[in-house]
Amino acid sequence: MTVDYSNDLRDLVGRKVVDTAGEKVGSVDGVYLDDETAEPNWLAVKTGWFGGNVSFVPFEGAYVGGDEVVVAYSKAMIKDAPNFDADGHLDVDEEQNLYAYYGRTRTGYDRDGDVDVDVDVDAGRAASSTGDDAMTRSEEELDVSKRRTETGRARLHKWVETEHVQMTVPIRREKARLVTEPITDANRDDALSGADLRESEHEVVLSEEEIDVSKRVVPKERVRLEKDVETEEVPVDETVRKERIEFDQDDDAR
């Protein structure tokens, strides 16, 4: 059954494309599907100062990281790839040139559409050169790609703590104090203004300060999570096969 990628693939168009080292290559111009399997096969990437060139890079090994599409090949390799018109379709010869350039093999179908057939571009080229006076020597190259996996999660959590606060606050309190002063010219008139002998009262209002405590919420700081990216060199240890050609000659005359 063929999976419908149409919505997800359309979402890739216009996204920035970066290589395995994080260097910007260009932007996605389109996604090319295999004619027989309808699976995504190639990314058309606009390159150059103004996006005037279109280079093709294998869809295999690419993944979406944030708003970027990360491909499994270097910027230099992608820009030196064979250029073809971005008309929405690659013919057989164009695809073979791309497969040969990237050192990849293509998985297709036989003429009846029933049996999987591995098409090795280099092997096909060697077979077609039967009768030529040269021999093609091939070798395997490592095709290393990266994928992003989840290693953990970090989150912020806020809670309320109750803290006991003690402080000393000065308050003022009024007290009555008896003051006796002699009769002088300055206060003589006030002293003689009343009756000679009489009963009277004089009242003074005393007051004091009281503490009134209230609370308010005050913002103190902003806390957020940020992600740092660390680059680590990871060794890749693998074996590759290489064809060797030796020269042998029978010399009967000797």
C-alpha positions in Angstrom: 0.0 0.0 0.0 1.4 3.4 -0.9 1.5 6.0 2.0 0.1 9.5 1.2 2.9 11.9 2.1 1.3 14.9 0.2 0.5 17.1 3.2 3.7 16.5 5.1 5.8 17.0 1.9 4.1 20.2 1.0 5.0 21.5 4.4 8.7 21.1 3.6 8.7 23.5 0.7 10.3 26.8 1.6 12.1 25.5 4.7 15.8 26.2 5.2 18.1 23.2 4.4 21.3 22.7 6.4 24.0 20.0 6.0 25.4 17.6 8.6 27.6 20.4 10.0 24.7 22.8 10.4 25.8 25.0 7.5 23.0 26.5 5.4 22.7 25.0 1.9 19.5 26.7 0.6 15.8 26.2 0.8 13.5 23.4 -0.3 12.0 24.0 -3.7 10.2 20.7 -4.0 10.1 17.0 -3.2 10.4 14.5 -6.1 8.7 11.1 -5.8 9.7 7.8 -7.3 7.6 7.1 -10.4 6.8 3.5 -9.4 6.6 3.6 -5.6 5.4 7.2 -5.1 7.9 7.4 -2.2 9.8 10.6 -1.6 13.1 10.2 -3.4 14.8 13.6 -4.0 14.8 17.0 -2.5 15.2 19.9 -4.9 17.1 22.6 -3.1 17.5 26.2 -4.2 21.1 27.3 -3.8 23.2 30.4 -4.6 22.9 34.0 -3.5 19.4 34.5 -4.7 18.3 30.9 -5.0 18.9 30.9 -8.7 20.3 27.3 -8.8 18.5 24.1 -8.0 20.5 21.1 -6.7 19.1 17.7 -6.0 19.9 15.8 -2.8 18.7 12.3 -1.7 15.6 12.4 0.5 16.9 9.3 2.4 18.6 10.3 5.7 17.0 13.8 5.8 15.0 14.8 8.9 13.2 17.9 10.2 14.9 19.7 13.1 12.8 22.6 14.3 12.1 24.7 11.2 15.1 23.3 9.3 15.5 20.3 7.1 18.8 18.5 7.8 20.2 16.4 5.0 22.9 13.7 5.2 25.3 15.3 2.8 27.7 18.3 2.9 27.0 21.6 1.4 30.0 21.3 -1.0 28.8 17.9 -2.3 25.3 19.1 -2.8 26.3 22.2 -4.7 28.6 20.2 -7.0 25.8 17.7 -7.8 24.5 17.4 -11.4 22.0 20.2 -12.2 18.8 19.6 -14.0 15.7 21.7 -14.7 13.4 21.7 -11.7 10.3 20.8 -13.8 8.8 18.4 -11.3 10.2 15.2 -12.8 13.5 13.5 -13.3 13.9 11.1 -16.2 15.9 7.8 -15.9 19.2 9.2 -17.2 19.0 12.2 -14.8 18.3 9.9 -11.8 21.1 7.6 -12.8 23.6 10.5 -12.9 22.4 11.5 -9.4 22.6 8.0 -8.0 26.1 7.6 -9.4 27.2 11.0 -8.1 26.0 10.3 -4.5 27.3 6.7 -4.7 23.8 5.2 -3.9 21.8 2.3 -5.3 18.1 2.4 -6.3 15.4 0.0 -5.3 12.7 -0.3 -7.9 10.3 -2.9 -9.4 10.4 -5.2 -12.3 8.4 -4.6 -15.5 5.4 -6.4 -14.0 5.5 -4.3 -10.8 5.6 -7.3 -8.6 9.2 -8.1 -7.7 11.7 -5.8 -6.0 14.8 -5.2 -8.2 18.0 -3.6 -6.8 19.5 -1.4 -9.5 23.1 -0.7 -8.9 24.2 2.2 -11.1 27.9 1.4 -11.1 27.2 -2.3 -11.9 24.9 -1.4 -14.7 27.5 0.9 -16.1 30.1 -1.9 -16.0 27.8 -4.3 -17.7 27.0 -1.9 -20.5 30.7 -1.6 -21.2 31.1 -5.2 -22.2 33.5 -5.3 -25.2 35.2 -2.1 -24.2 39.0 -2.1 -23.7 38.7 -0.8 -20.1 37.6 -2.2 -16.8 35.7 -0.3 -14.2 37.0 -0.6 -10.7 34.5 0.2 -7.9 34.6 0.4 -4.2 32.2 0.9 -1.3 32.0 4.2 0.5 30.4 4.9 3.9 27.1 6.7 3.7 26.8 8.1 7.3 23.6 9.8 8.3 22.2 11.2 11.5 18.8 11.1 13.1 17.5 13.0 16.1 16.3 11.0 19.1 14.7 12.1 22.3 17.1 11.7 25.3 15.1 13.3 28.0 12.8 16.2 29.0 13.3 19.3 31.2 10.4 21.2 32.7 9.8 24.2 35.0 7.6 23.7 38.1 6.6 26.5 40.5 5.3 26.1 44.0 4.6 28.3 47.0 6.6 28.3 50.2 5.6 30.0 53.5 8.4 31.8 55.2 8.3 33.4 58.7 9.5 37.0 58.6 10.5 39.0 61.7 11.3 42.7 61.9 11.3 45.5 64.4 9.2 48.6 63.6 9.5 51.8 65.8 6.2 53.4 66.9 5.5 56.7 68.8 3.3 56.9 71.8 2.2 60.2 73.6 2.3 60.4 77.4 1.2 63.3 79.7 3.9 65.1 81.6 3.2 67.8 84.3 5.1 71.0 83.7 5.2 73.9 86.3 6.4 77.4 85.2 6.7 80.6 87.2 4.6 83.8 86.7 6.4 86.2 84.4 5.5 89.3 82.5 5.0 87.1 79.4 2.2 84.9 81.0 0.9 87.2 83.7 -2.2 88.3 81.7 -3.1 84.6 81.0 -2.7 83.8 84.7 -5.0 86.6 85.9 -7.7 86.2 83.2 -9.9 83.9 85.2 -11.6 84.1 88.6 -9.5 84.4 91.7 -10.5 81.0 93.1 -12.5 78.4 91.2 -12.5 74.7 90.2 -11.6 73.8 86.6 -10.4 70.9 84.5 -8.2 70.8 81.5 -8.0 67.7 79.2 -5.3 66.7 76.8 -5.9 63.9 74.2 -3.1 61.4 74.1 -2.4 59.2 71.0 0.0 56.5 69.8 1.0 54.8 66.5 -0.3 51.3 65.8 1.2 48.8 63.3 -0.9 47.9 60.3 0.5 44.9 58.3 -0.6 44.1 54.7 0.9 42.0 52.0 1.3 42.4 48.2 2.7 40.2 45.4 5.8 41.7 43.8 7.5 40.1 40.7 11.2 39.3 41.4 12.6 37.5 38.4 11.9 35.7 35.2 12.9 32.0 34.8 12.9 30.1 31.5 14.5 27.0 29.9 17.0 27.3 27.1 18.7 24.5 25.1 22.4 24.4 24.5 23.8 22.3 21.7 27.1 20.4 22.3 29.0 18.9 19.4 30.8 15.6 20.1 33.1 13.7 17.8 31.8 10.1 17.6 34.1 7.5 15.9 32.5 5.4 13.1 34.2 2.0 12.7 33.1 0.0 9.7 34.6 -2.0 6.9 34.3 -1.2 3.2 35.1 -3.4 0.2 37.3 -2.2 -2.7 37.9 -3.8 -6.0 41.6 -4.3 -7.0 42.9 -4.8 -10.6 46.1 -6.6 -11.3 48.0 -7.0 -14.5 49.0 -10.5 -15.7 50.5 -11.4 -19.0 51.6 -14.7 -20.6 54.7 -14.3 -22.7 55.3 -17.5 -24.7 58.1 -15.9 -26.7 60.1 -15.4 -23.5 
